Amino acid sequence: MKIIIVGAGAVGSYLAGRLSSDGQEVVVIEANPQTAEALNSRLDVLTITGNGAGQGVLKEAIGAVGNSVDLLIAVTDQDGVNALACHSATTLGISQTVARISDSALRSGLHNMGVKVVIDPDEATADELVRLVQLSGLSEYWEFADGRLLLVGAIAQPSSPLLDKPLRDVATLSKRRDFLVVAIIRDGETLVARGNARVREGDHVLMMVAPRDVQFAAKLLGIKTRLATRAVVTGDSRLSRVAIRKLCEAWLSVTYISPDRVICRKVAEDNPRALAICDDPVHPDTLGRLDLGERDVLLALSEDDANNALVCLVSKALGVQMAVARLHNQHHVELLEGKGIDAAVSPRLLAAGSILRYVRRGVVHSVVTFSDSDAEAIELDVGPESPVAGLRMMDIDLPKGSMVGGIVRNMSPILPRGDTMIKPGDRIIVFSLPEHITTVENLFHGEET
């Protein structure tokens, strides 16, 4: 595909790197010359300095990729620029547009401006945080096929019965076959799980299960899941404010801590059910007075990775059950997840997942990306022209870096085994490293003609 990205901030630069590594032809428009130069020096993409909402700059970008563009993605930090960029793109013949819009009041009527898809990374991240709080202990909880299959994940604990056994033996020993380990992320390397793979303590393990088996999956990872009764939120950011609102809407007890009295007063006025404390969350006495325990979750959501990591470490030392940090730097995720931080969230990853489904060809329903891996979980339909339709899993030549994690057929979930047959119309969830995604799409949807 030929793609224009307007904005080279955290979301735009991440998408540019991700899409260019997939072999897509990417042009990035960035207003700040220094930011544009920095991106151009580290990525194999064409960067144009200018206002992405202006038709002149857009015409230059379109001409750079041969006067034909498949998709425009506008992800600057200014809603108006993003909407206008989509409008200008539509008038220039680009039919598919995506805009990052944070202000919900601006969303009505955007379709008439040429905005086909609206994303809000903070809203999506806040929804993920609510899911994690509601089932405290897991670091991932993703629904596929309208909730009929789940991808859950966590750091393998010392009590995990998975440790140091070939995965093919675990199902036999537990006398259950209603789970499927799809990936093990270890020291920054993603291993697609096979029968002879072994889980080590501290590994980040991803597993497919039916909804009724979430507790069993957690037990396999050595995790004691429990419904949190209180979420303690820190960080002066839009994400923290959106998360507080959504947590209150889910009828969870919320305590917000910030040294800024103005922000505390604003949070208390907007969320009468939340308790706002004006103090320094990094100071042990501040969190210590909350008597943190097993039914508390700490959400460190500032814009500063170091501050978030420190708040999490302090809260864990004081007895909090689960600590979640917003982390921008992937190296921080690889280093810290499982070592004082139970889960990491990233708005740019949520935005990437929302956008990638429009880049992936075929009937792709959702794409999930991960904070410590470049792999993707893709939900797509098996097409009538698929070369593997009618074959058993054991007879399909899947790339080594890919694995079918689940199938939904006639509304029923299936965790595939070697003798499971693929049928046209199946909804499948495939876990794959990025270099194999095109091959996977061709196998299950069929080659483009």
C-alpha positions as a Markdown table, in Angstrom:
| # | Residue | x | y | z |
|---|---|---|---|---|
| 1 | Met | 0.0 | 0.0 | 0.0 |
| 2 | Lys | 0.9 | 3.6 | -0.5 |
| 3 | Ile | 0.3 | 5.5 | 2.8 |
| 4 | Ile | 0.7 | 9.1 | 3.9 |
| 5 | Ile | 1.1 | 9.8 | 7.7 |
| 6 | Val | 0.5 | 13.3 | 8.9 |
| 7 | Gly | 2.4 | 13.9 | 12.2 |
| 8 | Ala | 5.6 | 12.3 | 13.4 |
| 9 | Gly | 4.9 | 12.3 | 17.1 |
| 10 | Ala | 4.8 | 9.1 | 19.2 |
| 11 | Val | 1.9 | 7.5 | 17.3 |
| 12 | Gly | 3.0 | 8.7 | 13.8 |
| 13 | Ser | 6.6 | 7.7 | 14.1 |
| 14 | Tyr | 5.7 | 4.3 | 15.5 |
| 15 | Leu | 3.3 | 3.6 | 12.7 |
| 16 | Ala | 5.9 | 4.8 | 10.1 |
| 17 | Gly | 8.4 | 2.4 | 11.4 |
| 18 | Arg | 6.0 | -0.5 | 11.6 |
| 19 | Leu | 4.5 | 0.0 | 8.2 |
| 20 | Ser | 7.8 | 0.6 | 6.4 |
| 21 | Ser | 9.2 | -2.6 | 7.9 |
| 22 | Asp | 6.2 | -4.4 | 6.5 |
| 23 | Gly | 7.2 | -3.2 | 3.0 |
| 24 | Gln | 4.5 | -0.5 | 2.7 |
| 25 | Glu | 5.5 | 2.7 | 0.8 |
| 26 | Val | 5.2 | 5.5 | 3.5 |
| 27 | Val | 5.5 | 9.3 | 3.3 |
| 28 | Val | 5.5 | 11.2 | 6.5 |
| 29 | Ile | 4.5 | 14.9 | 6.7 |
| 30 | Glu | 5.7 | 16.7 | 9.8 |
| 31 | Ala | 5.5 | 20.4 | 10.6 |
| 32 | Asn | 8.5 | 20.6 | 12.9 |
| 33 | Pro | 11.8 | 20.5 | 10.9 |
| 34 | Gln | 13.8 | 19.0 | 13.7 |
| 35 | Thr | 11.3 | 16.2 | 14.3 |
| 36 | Ala | 11.1 | 15.5 | 10.6 |
| 37 | Glu | 14.9 | 15.3 | 10.3 |
| 38 | Ala | 15.2 | 13.0 | 13.3 |
| 39 | Leu | 12.6 | 10.6 | 11.8 |
| 40 | Asn | 14.2 | 10.7 | 8.4 |
| 41 | Ser | 17.6 | 9.8 | 9.9 |
| 42 | Arg | 16.4 | 6.6 | 11.6 |
| 43 | Leu | 13.7 | 5.2 | 9.3 |
| 44 | Asp | 13.6 | 4.3 | 5.7 |
| 45 | Val | 10.7 | 6.6 | 4.8 |
| 46 | Leu | 10.3 | 9.8 | 2.8 |
| 47 | Thr | 9.7 | 12.8 | 5.1 |
| 48 | Ile | 8.2 | 16.1 | 4.0 |
| 49 | Thr | 8.3 | 19.2 | 6.2 |
| 50 | Gly | 5.2 | 21.2 | 6.2 |
| 51 | Asn | 1.5 | 21.5 | 7.2 |
| 52 | Gly | -0.2 | 18.2 | 6.4 |
| 53 | Ala | -3.6 | 19.9 | 6.2 |
| 54 | Gly | -2.5 | 22.0 | 3.3 |
| 55 | Gln | -3.3 | 20.8 | -0.2 |
| 56 | Gly | 0.0 | 21.9 | -1.6 |
| 57 | Val | 2.0 | 19.8 | 0.8 |
| 58 | Leu | -0.4 | 16.9 | 0.3 |
| 59 | Lys | 0.0 | 17.1 | -3.5 |
| 60 | Glu | 3.8 | 16.9 | -3.0 |
| 61 | Ala | 3.4 | 13.8 | -0.9 |
| 62 | Ile | 1.0 | 12.2 | -3.3 |
| 63 | Gly | 3.4 | 12.9 | -6.2 |
| 64 | Ala | 6.2 | 11.4 | -4.3 |
| 65 | Val | 4.5 | 7.9 | -4.4 |
| 66 | Gly | 3.3 | 8.1 | -8.0 |
| 67 | Asn | 0.1 | 10.1 | -7.8 |
| 68 | Ser | -1.9 | 7.3 | -6.2 |
| 69 | Val | -2.4 | 6.9 | -2.4 |
| 70 | Asp | -4.4 | 4.2 | -0.7 |
| 71 | Leu | -4.6 | 5.6 | 2.9 |
| 72 | Leu | -4.0 | 8.8 | 4.8 |
| 73 | Ile | -3.4 | 8.7 | 8.5 |
| 74 | Ala | -3.6 | 12.0 | 10.4 |
| 75 | Val | -2.2 | 11.6 | 13.9 |
| 76 | Thr | -0.9 | 15.0 | 15.0 |
| 77 | Asp | -1.7 | 16.3 | 18.5 |
| 78 | Gln | -4.1 | 18.8 | 17.0 |
| 79 | Asp | -7.7 | 17.6 | 16.2 |
| 80 | Gly | -8.3 | 20.4 | 13.8 |
| 81 | Val | -5.2 | 19.7 | 11.7 |
| 82 | Asn | -6.1 | 16.0 | 11.6 |
| 83 | Ala | -9.7 | 16.7 | 10.4 |
| 84 | Leu | -8.6 | 19.2 | 7.8 |
| 85 | Ala | -5.9 | 16.9 | 6.5 |
| 86 | Cys | -8.5 | 14.2 | 5.9 |
| 87 | His | -10.8 | 16.8 | 4.2 |
| 88 | Ser | -7.9 | 17.9 | 1.9 |
| 89 | Ala | -7.0 | 14.3 | 1.2 |
| 90 | Thr | -10.5 | 13.4 | 0.2 |
| 91 | Thr | -10.7 | 16.4 | -2.3 |
| 92 | Leu | -7.4 | 15.1 | -3.8 |
| 93 | Gly | -8.8 | 11.6 | -4.4 |
| 94 | Ile | -7.7 | 9.6 | -1.3 |
| 95 | Ser | -10.7 | 7.5 | -0.4 |
| 96 | Gln | -9.5 | 6.0 | 2.9 |
| 97 | Thr | -8.7 | 8.4 | 5.8 |
| 98 | Val | -8.0 | 7.9 | 9.5 |
| 99 | Ala | -7.9 | 10.8 | 12.0 |
| 100 | Arg | -6.9 | 11.0 | 15.6 |
| 101 | Ile | -9.6 | 13.0 | 17.4 |
| 102 | Ser | -9.4 | 13.5 | 21.1 |
| 103 | Asp | -12.3 | 16.0 | 21.6 |
| 104 | Ser | -15.5 | 14.0 | 21.5 |
| 105 | Ala | -17.5 | 17.2 | 20.8 |
| 106 | Leu | -15.8 | 17.5 | 17.4 |
| 107 | Arg | -16.7 | 14.0 | 16.2 |
| 108 | Ser | -20.2 | 14.6 | 14.9 |
| 109 | Gly | -20.2 | 15.5 | 11.3 |
| 110 | Leu | -16.6 | 14.5 | 10.7 |
| 111 | His | -17.7 | 12.0 | 8.0 |
| 112 | Asn | -18.9 | 15.0 | 5.9 |
| 113 | Met | -15.3 | 16.4 | 6.2 |
| 114 | Gly | -13.8 | 13.2 | 4.7 |
| 115 | Val | -12.9 | 11.5 | 7.9 |
| 116 | Lys | -13.7 | 7.8 | 7.4 |
| 117 | Val | -12.3 | 6.4 | 10.7 |
| 118 | Val | -11.8 | 8.2 | 14.0 |
| 119 | Ile | -9.3 | 6.9 | 16.6 |
| 120 | Asp | -8.7 | 8.1 | 20.1 |
| 121 | Pro | -5.6 | 6.3 | 21.6 |
| 122 | Asp | -6.3 | 7.5 | 25.2 |
| 123 | Glu | -9.9 | 6.2 | 25.1 |
| 124 | Ala | -8.8 | 2.8 | 23.8 |
| 125 | Thr | -6.0 | 2.6 | 26.4 |
| 126 | Ala | -8.4 | 3.6 | 29.2 |
| 127 | Asp | -10.8 | 0.8 | 28.1 |
| 128 | Glu | -7.8 | -1.7 | 28.3 |
| 129 | Leu | -7.0 | -0.4 | 31.8 |
| 130 | Val | -10.6 | -1.0 | 33.0 |
| 131 | Arg | -10.3 | -4.6 | 31.7 |
| 132 | Leu | -7.0 | -5.2 | 33.5 |
| 133 | Val | -8.4 | -3.7 | 36.8 |
| 134 | Gln | -11.5 | -5.8 | 36.6 |
| 135 | Leu | -9.4 | -9.0 | 36.4 |
| 136 | Ser | -6.4 | -7.9 | 38.4 |
| 137 | Gly | -3.3 | -10.1 | 37.8 |
| 138 | Leu | -3.3 | -10.5 | 34.0 |
| 139 | Ser | -1.2 | -8.2 | 31.8 |
| 140 | Glu | -3.3 | -8.8 | 28.7 |
| 141 | Tyr | -7.0 | -9.4 | 28.1 |
| 142 | Trp | -8.1 | -9.2 | 24.5 |
| 143 | Glu | -11.4 | -10.2 | 23.1 |
| 144 | Phe | -11.8 | -11.7 | 19.6 |
| 145 | Ala | -14.9 | -12.7 | 17.6 |
| 146 | Asp | -17.2 | -10.7 | 19.8 |
| 147 | Gly | -15.8 | -12.2 | 23.0 |
| 148 | Arg | -16.0 | -15.9 | 22.0 |
| 149 | Leu | -12.2 | -16.3 | 22.3 |
| 150 | Leu | -9.8 | -14.4 | 24.5 |
| 151 | Leu | -6.0 | -13.8 | 24.3 |
| 152 | Val | -4.7 | -13.5 | 27.9 |
| 153 | Gly | -1.2 | -12.9 | 29.1 |
| 154 | Ala | 0.9 | -12.5 | 32.2 |
| 155 | Ile | 4.4 | -13.0 | 33.5 |
| 156 | Ala | 5.0 | -16.7 | 34.5 |
| 157 | Gln | 5.3 | -16.9 | 38.3 |
| 158 | Pro | 7.4 | -19.4 | 40.4 |
| 159 | Ser | 4.2 | -21.4 | 41.2 |
| 160 | Ser | 3.2 | -21.8 | 37.5 |
| 161 | Pro | 2.7 | -25.5 | 36.6 |
| 162 | Leu | 3.9 | -24.7 | 33.1 |
| 163 | Leu | 7.5 | -24.2 | 34.2 |
| 164 | Asp | 10.2 | -26.3 | 32.6 |
| 165 | Lys | 7.8 | -28.8 | 31.0 |
| 166 | Pro | 7.3 | -29.3 | 27.3 |
| 167 | Leu | 4.0 | -27.6 | 26.4 |
| 168 | Arg | 2.7 | -30.8 | 24.8 |
| 169 | Asp | 2.9 | -32.5 | 28.2 |
| 170 | Val | 1.1 | -29.8 | 30.2 |
| 171 | Ala | -2.3 | -30.6 | 28.7 |
| 172 | Thr | -1.9 | -34.3 | 29.5 |
| 173 | Leu | -0.7 | -33.6 | 33.0 |
| 174 | Ser | -3.6 | -31.2 | 33.7 |
| 175 | Lys | -6.1 | -33.5 | 31.9 |
| 176 | Arg | -7.5 | -30.4 | 30.1 |
| 177 | Arg | -7.1 | -29.2 | 26.5 |
| 178 | Asp | -9.1 | -26.0 | 26.7 |
| 179 | Phe | -6.1 | -23.6 | 26.5 |
| 180 | Leu | -3.4 | -23.0 | 23.9 |
| 181 | Val | -0.1 | -21.2 | 24.6 |
| 182 | Val | 0.6 | -19.2 | 21.4 |
| 183 | Ala | 3.8 | -17.2 | 22.3 |
| 184 | Ile | 6.5 | -16.8 | 24.9 |
| 185 | Ile | 8.3 | -13.5 | 25.1 |
| 186 | Arg | 11.7 | -13.8 | 26.7 |
| 187 | Asp | 14.4 | -11.1 | 27.0 |
| 188 | Gly | 12.9 | -9.2 | 24.2 |
| 189 | Glu | 12.7 | -12.2 | 21.8 |
| 190 | Thr | 9.3 | -13.6 | 20.7 |
| 191 | Leu | 9.1 | -17.4 | 20.5 |
| 192 | Val | 6.0 | -18.8 | 18.8 |
| 193 | Ala | 5.0 | -21.7 | 21.0 |
| 194 | Arg | 5.4 | -25.3 | 19.8 |
| 195 | Gly | 4.9 | -28.5 | 21.6 |
| 196 | Asn | 8.5 | -28.8 | 22.7 |
| 197 | Ala | 8.7 | -25.2 | 24.0 |
| 198 | Arg | 9.2 | -24.8 | 27.7 |
| 199 | Val | 8.2 | -21.8 | 29.9 |
| 200 | Arg | 10.7 | -20.3 | 32.3 |
| 201 | Glu | 10.0 | -18.2 | 35.4 |
| 202 | Gly | 9.7 | -14.6 | 34.3 |
| 203 | Asp | 8.6 | -15.3 | 30.7 |
| 204 | His | 5.8 | -13.2 | 29.3 |
| 205 | Val | 3.3 | -15.9 | 28.2 |
| 206 | Leu | 0.4 | -15.3 | 25.8 |
| 207 | Met | -2.5 | -17.9 | 25.8 |
| 208 | Met | -5.8 | -18.4 | 23.9 |
| 209 | Val | -8.8 | -19.5 | 25.9 |
| 210 | Ala | -12.6 | -19.5 | 25.9 |
| 211 | Pro | -14.1 | -16.9 | 28.3 |
| 212 | Arg | -15.1 | -19.6 | 30.8 |
| 213 | Asp | -11.5 | -20.7 | 31.2 |
| 214 | Val | -9.8 | -17.4 | 32.1 |
| 215 | Gln | -9.3 | -18.4 | 35.7 |
| 216 | Phe | -7.8 | -21.7 | 34.7 |
| 217 | Ala | -5.4 | -19.9 | 32.3 |
| 218 | Ala | -4.3 | -17.6 | 35.1 |
| 219 | Lys | -3.7 | -20.5 | 37.4 |
| 220 | Leu | -1.5 | -22.1 | 34.8 |
| 221 | Leu | 0.6 | -19.0 | 34.9 |
| 222 | Gly | 0.7 | -18.9 | 38.7 |
| 223 | Ile | -1.5 | -15.8 | 38.8 |
| 224 | Lys | -4.2 | -15.3 | 41.5 |
| 225 | Thr | -6.8 | -13.2 | 39.8 |
| 226 | Arg | -9.2 | -11.2 | 41.9 |
| 227 | Leu | -11.5 | -8.3 | 41.3 |
| 228 | Ala | -9.9 | -5.1 | 42.5 |
| 229 | Thr | -11.9 | -2.9 | 44.7 |
| 230 | Arg | -9.8 | 0.2 | 44.3 |
| 231 | Ala | -7.7 | 1.8 | 41.5 |
| 232 | Val | -5.1 | 4.3 | 42.6 |
| 233 | Val | -4.3 | 6.6 | 39.6 |
| 234 | Thr | -1.2 | 8.9 | 39.3 |
| 235 | Gly | -0.1 | 11.2 | 36.5 |
| 236 | Asp | -1.1 | 14.5 | 35.1 |
| 237 | Ser | -2.2 | 13.4 | 31.6 |
| 238 | Arg | -5.3 | 13.2 | 29.4 |
| 239 | Leu | -5.0 | 9.4 | 29.7 |
| 240 | Ser | -5.3 | 9.6 | 33.5 |
| 241 | Arg | -8.4 | 11.8 | 33.3 |
| 242 | Val | -10.1 | 9.5 | 30.7 |
| 243 | Ala | -9.2 | 6.4 | 32.8 |
| 244 | Ile | -10.6 | 7.9 | 36.0 |
| 245 | Arg | -13.9 | 8.7 | 34.2 |
| 246 | Lys | -14.1 | 5.1 | 32.8 |
| 247 | Leu | -13.2 | 3.5 | 36.1 |
| 248 | Cys | -15.9 | 5.5 | 37.9 |
| 249 | Glu | -18.4 | 4.5 | 35.2 |
| 250 | Ala | -17.5 | 0.9 | 35.9 |
| 251 | Trp | -18.3 | 1.5 | 39.6 |
| 252 | Leu | -14.8 | 1.0 | 40.8 |
| 253 | Ser | -13.4 | 3.0 | 43.8 |
| 254 | Val | -10.9 | 5.5 | 42.5 |
| 255 | Thr | -8.2 | 7.5 | 44.3 |
| 256 | Tyr | -6.2 | 10.0 | 42.3 |
| 257 | Ile | -2.9 | 11.5 | 43.5 |
| 258 | Ser | -1.2 | 14.6 | 42.1 |
| 259 | Pro | 1.0 | 17.3 | 43.6 |
| 260 | Asp | -0.9 | 19.9 | 41.5 |
| 261 | Arg | -3.9 | 21.3 | 43.5 |
| 262 | Val | -5.6 | 22.7 | 40.4 |
| 263 | Ile | -5.6 | 19.4 | 38.7 |
| 264 | Cys | -6.8 | 17.6 | 41.8 |
| 265 | Arg | -9.6 | 20.1 | 42.2 |
| 266 | Lys | -10.6 | 19.6 | 38.5 |
| 267 | Val | -10.6 | 15.8 | 38.8 |
| 268 | Ala | -12.7 | 15.9 | 42.0 |
| 269 | Glu | -15.2 | 18.3 | 40.3 |
| 270 | Asp | -15.5 | 16.1 | 37.2 |
| 271 | Asn | -15.7 | 12.8 | 39.1 |
| 272 | Pro | -17.6 | 13.2 | 42.4 |
| 273 | Arg | -17.1 | 9.5 | 43.2 |
| 274 | Ala | -13.3 | 9.8 | 43.0 |
| 275 | Leu | -11.1 | 10.8 | 45.9 |
| 276 | Ala | -8.4 | 13.3 | 44.9 |
| 277 | Ile | -5.3 | 13.6 | 47.1 |
| 278 | Cys | -2.9 | 16.5 | 46.6 |
| 279 | Asp | 0.5 | 15.0 | 47.4 |
| 280 | Asp | 3.6 | 13.5 | 45.8 |
| 281 | Pro | 2.8 | 9.9 | 44.7 |
| 282 | Val | 6.6 | 9.0 | 44.6 |
| 283 | His | 7.0 | 9.7 | 48.3 |
| 284 | Pro | 6.5 | 6.4 | 50.2 |
| 285 | Asp | 4.5 | 8.1 | 52.9 |
| 286 | Thr | 1.8 | 9.2 | 50.4 |
| 287 | Leu | 1.1 | 5.7 | 49.2 |
| 288 | Gly | 1.8 | 4.3 | 52.6 |
| 289 | Arg | -1.1 | 6.1 | 54.1 |
| 290 | Leu | -3.5 | 4.3 | 51.7 |
| 291 | Asp | -2.8 | 0.9 | 53.3 |
| 292 | Leu | -2.4 | -0.7 | 49.9 |
| 293 | Gly | -3.2 | -4.4 | 49.6 |
| 294 | Glu | -4.3 | -7.4 | 47.5 |
| 295 | Arg | -7.4 | -5.7 | 46.1 |
| 296 | Asp | -5.7 | -2.5 | 45.0 |
| 297 | Val | -4.3 | -1.7 | 41.5 |
| 298 | Leu | -1.9 | 1.1 | 40.9 |
| 299 | Leu | -2.1 | 2.9 | 37.5 |
| 300 | Ala | 0.9 | 5.2 | 36.8 |
| 301 | Leu | -0.2 | 7.2 | 33.8 |
| 302 | Ser | 2.0 | 10.3 | 33.5 |
| 303 | Glu | 3.9 | 11.2 | 30.3 |
| 304 | Asp | 7.2 | 10.3 | 32.0 |
| 305 | Asp | 8.4 | 6.7 | 31.9 |
| 306 | Ala | 10.9 | 7.1 | 34.8 |
| 307 | Asn | 8.2 | 8.7 | 37.1 |
| 308 | Asn | 5.7 | 5.9 | 36.3 |
| 309 | Ala | 8.3 | 3.2 | 36.9 |
| 310 | Leu | 9.3 | 4.7 | 40.2 |
| 311 | Val | 5.7 | 5.0 | 41.4 |
| 312 | Cys | 5.1 | 1.4 | 40.5 |
| 313 | Leu | 8.1 | 0.1 | 42.3 |
| 314 | Val | 7.2 | 2.1 | 45.5 |
| 315 | Ser | 3.6 | 0.7 | 45.4 |
| 316 | Lys | 4.8 | -2.9 | 45.0 |
| 317 | Ala | 7.1 | -2.5 | 47.9 |
| 318 | Leu | 4.1 | -1.2 | 49.9 |
| 319 | Gly | 1.9 | -4.3 | 49.1 |
| 320 | Val | -0.2 | -3.4 | 46.0 |
| 321 | Gln | -1.5 | -6.4 | 44.2 |
| 322 | Met | -0.9 | -5.1 | 40.7 |
| 323 | Ala | 1.1 | -2.1 | 39.3 |
| 324 | Val | 0.5 | -0.9 | 35.7 |
| 325 | Ala | 2.6 | 1.8 | 34.0 |
| 326 | Arg | 2.2 | 3.8 | 30.9 |
| 327 | Leu | 5.5 | 3.4 | 29.1 |
| 328 | His | 6.6 | 5.0 | 25.8 |
| 329 | Asn | 10.0 | 3.4 | 25.4 |
| 330 | Gln | 9.8 | -0.2 | 24.3 |
| 331 | His | 13.2 | -0.9 | 25.9 |
| 332 | His | 11.8 | 0.2 | 29.2 |
| 333 | Val | 9.0 | -2.3 | 28.8 |
| 334 | Glu | 11.4 | -5.2 | 28.0 |
| 335 | Leu | 13.5 | -4.3 | 31.0 |
| 336 | Leu | 10.9 | -3.6 | 33.6 |
| 337 | Glu | 7.8 | -5.7 | 32.9 |
| 338 | Gly | 7.7 | -8.4 | 35.5 |
| 339 | Lys | 10.3 | -6.7 | 37.7 |
| 340 | Gly | 8.1 | -4.3 | 39.7 |
| 341 | Ile | 5.7 | -3.5 | 36.8 |
| 342 | Asp | 3.0 | -6.1 | 36.2 |
| 343 | Ala | 1.7 | -4.7 | 32.9 |
| 344 | Ala | 2.6 | -1.8 | 30.6 |
| 345 | Val | 0.2 | 0.1 | 28.4 |
| 346 | Ser | 0.9 | 2.3 | 25.4 |
| 347 | Pro | -1.6 | 4.5 | 23.7 |
| 348 | Arg | 0.5 | 4.5 | 20.5 |
| 349 | Leu | 0.3 | 0.6 | 20.4 |
| 350 | Leu | -3.5 | 0.8 | 20.8 |
| 351 | Ala | -3.6 | 3.3 | 17.9 |
| 352 | Ala | -1.4 | 1.1 | 15.8 |
| 353 | Gly | -3.7 | -1.9 | 16.3 |
| 354 | Ser | -6.7 | 0.2 | 15.3 |
| 355 | Ile | -5.1 | 1.5 | 12.2 |
| 356 | Leu | -3.3 | -1.7 | 11.0 |
| 357 | Arg | -6.6 | -3.5 | 10.3 |
| 358 | Tyr | -7.1 | -1.0 | 7.5 |
| 359 | Val | -3.7 | -1.8 | 6.1 |
| 360 | Arg | -3.9 | -5.6 | 6.3 |
| 361 | Arg | -5.5 | -7.0 | 3.2 |
| 362 | Gly | -8.5 | -9.4 | 3.2 |
| 363 | Val | -11.3 | -9.4 | 5.7 |
| 364 | Val | -9.4 | -8.4 | 8.8 |
| 365 | His | -11.6 | -7.7 | 11.8 |
| 366 | Ser | -9.0 | -6.7 | 14.4 |
| 367 | Val | -5.3 | -6.4 | 15.0 |
| 368 | Val | -3.6 | -6.5 | 18.4 |
| 369 | Thr | 0.0 | -5.3 | 19.0 |
| 370 | Phe | 2.1 | -5.9 | 22.1 |
| 371 | Ser | 4.3 | -3.6 | 24.2 |
| 372 | Asp | 7.3 | -6.0 | 24.3 |
| 373 | Ser | 7.0 | -7.7 | 21.0 |
| 374 | Asp | 6.7 | -6.7 | 17.3 |
| 375 | Ala | 4.4 | -9.6 | 16.7 |
| 376 | Glu | 0.7 | -9.2 | 15.9 |
| 377 | Ala | -2.5 | -11.1 | 16.6 |
| 378 | Ile | -4.8 | -10.8 | 13.6 |
| 379 | Glu | -8.4 | -11.8 | 13.4 |
| 380 | Leu | -9.6 | -12.6 | 9.9 |
| 381 | Asp | -12.0 | -14.7 | 7.9 |
| 382 | Val | -11.0 | -17.7 | 5.8 |
| 383 | Gly | -11.8 | -16.8 | 2.2 |
| 384 | Pro | -13.4 | -19.2 | -0.3 |
| 385 | Glu | -10.2 | -19.0 | -2.4 |
| 386 | Ser | -8.0 | -19.9 | 0.5 |
| 387 | Pro | -5.5 | -22.6 | -0.5 |
| 388 | Val | -5.7 | -24.1 | 3.0 |
| 389 | Ala | -9.5 | -24.4 | 3.2 |
| 390 | Gly | -10.3 | -28.1 | 3.7 |
| 391 | Leu | -6.9 | -29.0 | 5.1 |
| 392 | Arg | -6.0 | -30.1 | 8.6 |
| 393 | Met | -3.8 | -27.9 | 10.6 |
| 394 | Met | -1.0 | -30.5 | 10.5 |
| 395 | Asp | -1.0 | -30.4 | 6.7 |
| 396 | Ile | -0.7 | -26.6 | 6.4 |
| 397 | Asp | 2.8 | -25.2 | 5.8 |
| 398 | Leu | 2.6 | -22.2 | 8.2 |
| 399 | Pro | 5.7 | -20.0 | 8.5 |
| 400 | Lys | 7.7 | -20.9 | 11.6 |
| 401 | Gly | 7.0 | -17.5 | 13.1 |
| 402 | Ser | 3.2 | -17.9 | 12.9 |
| 403 | Met | 0.5 | -19.9 | 14.7 |
| 404 | Val | -3.3 | -20.3 | 14.6 |
| 405 | Gly | -4.4 | -19.6 | 18.1 |
| 406 | Gly | -8.1 | -19.9 | 17.7 |
| 407 | Ile | -11.1 | -20.6 | 15.4 |
| 408 | Val | -14.7 | -19.5 | 15.6 |
| 409 | Arg | -17.1 | -21.6 | 13.6 |
| 410 | Asn | -20.8 | -21.3 | 13.7 |
| 411 | Met | -20.5 | -19.0 | 16.7 |
| 412 | Ser | -18.5 | -21.7 | 18.6 |
| 413 | Pro | -14.9 | -21.3 | 19.7 |
| 414 | Ile | -12.3 | -23.9 | 18.8 |
| 415 | Leu | -8.8 | -24.2 | 20.1 |
| 416 | Pro | -7.1 | -25.9 | 17.1 |
| 417 | Arg | -5.0 | -29.1 | 17.3 |
| 418 | Gly | -3.2 | -31.0 | 14.6 |
| 419 | Asp | -6.3 | -32.7 | 13.2 |
| 420 | Thr | -8.5 | -29.6 | 13.2 |
| 421 | Met | -9.7 | -28.8 | 9.7 |
| 422 | Ile | -9.9 | -25.2 | 8.3 |
| 423 | Lys | -13.1 | -24.4 | 6.5 |
| 424 | Pro | -14.2 | -21.4 | 4.4 |
| 425 | Gly | -16.0 | -18.8 | 6.5 |
| 426 | Asp | -14.0 | -19.7 | 9.7 |
| 427 | Arg | -13.0 | -16.7 | 11.8 |
| 428 | Ile | -9.4 | -17.4 | 12.8 |
| 429 | Ile | -7.0 | -15.7 | 15.1 |
| 430 | Val | -3.4 | -15.9 | 14.0 |
| 431 | Phe | -0.4 | -14.9 | 16.0 |
| 432 | Ser | 2.5 | -13.9 | 13.7 |
| 433 | Leu | 5.8 | -12.2 | 13.5 |
| 434 | Pro | 5.6 | -9.2 | 11.1 |
| 435 | Glu | 7.8 | -10.7 | 8.3 |
| 436 | His | 5.2 | -13.5 | 7.9 |
| 437 | Ile | 2.0 | -11.6 | 7.9 |
| 438 | Thr | 1.6 | -11.3 | 4.1 |
| 439 | Thr | 2.2 | -15.1 | 3.8 |
| 440 | Val | -0.4 | -15.7 | 6.4 |
| 441 | Glu | -3.0 | -13.4 | 4.7 |
| 442 | Asn | -2.4 | -15.2 | 1.4 |
| 443 | Leu | -2.8 | -18.6 | 3.0 |
| 444 | Phe | -6.1 | -18.0 | 4.8 |
| 445 | His | -7.7 | -15.3 | 2.6 |
| 446 | Gly | -6.3 | -16.3 | -0.8 |
| 447 | Glu | -4.0 | -14.5 | -3.2 |
| 448 | Glu | -5.1 | -11.2 | -4.7 |
| 449 | Thr | -5.9 | -11.4 | -8.4 |
